């Protein structure tokens, strides 16, 4: 459900409860609006960061470092060659990491809304998003 996804991504049952009051599972327009608000909420809380599709390597690495602060993850900048793009750099990091996934939320834009999740949370979020006809995927697959 949308509320379960909101709680998983924000870690805030109160936010999920507030969203649940406004969204009925069969009201497509309200789900669309809530999906966009959830992306905005994650950005405001610093749980996700938005990057333009043409972001440079330094912008990408800076964003990933912010998202992984406090997590047991190494950011090997050498894996992210100077030439490349977000998909290639994301794949390199995801291939190197164990237990975590650099994911992207389809926020219906030309850019990326990146979030770092545990593998378990990623699997759950991906499935919950699918049940409401939305998409969360590994960043390189977006």
HELIX and SHEET records of a PDB file:
HELIX    1   1 UNK A    2  UNK A   10  1                                   9    
HELIX    2   2 UNK A   13  UNK A   22  1                                  10    
HELIX    3   3 UNK A   28  UNK A   45  1                                  18    
HELIX    4   4 UNK A   57  UNK A   68  1                                  12    
HELIX    5   5 UNK A   77  UNK A   79  5                                   3    
HELIX    6   6 UNK A   86  UNK A   96  1                                  11    
HELIX    7   7 UNK A  119  UNK A  131  1                                  13    
HELIX    8   8 UNK A  139  UNK A  141  5                                   3    
SHEET    1   A 4 UNK A  48  UNK A  51  0                                        
SHEET    2   A 4 UNK A 112  UNK A 118 -1                                        
SHEET    3   A 4 UNK A 100  UNK A 105 -1                                        
SHEET    4   A 4 UNK A 136  UNK A 138 -1                                        
END                                                                             
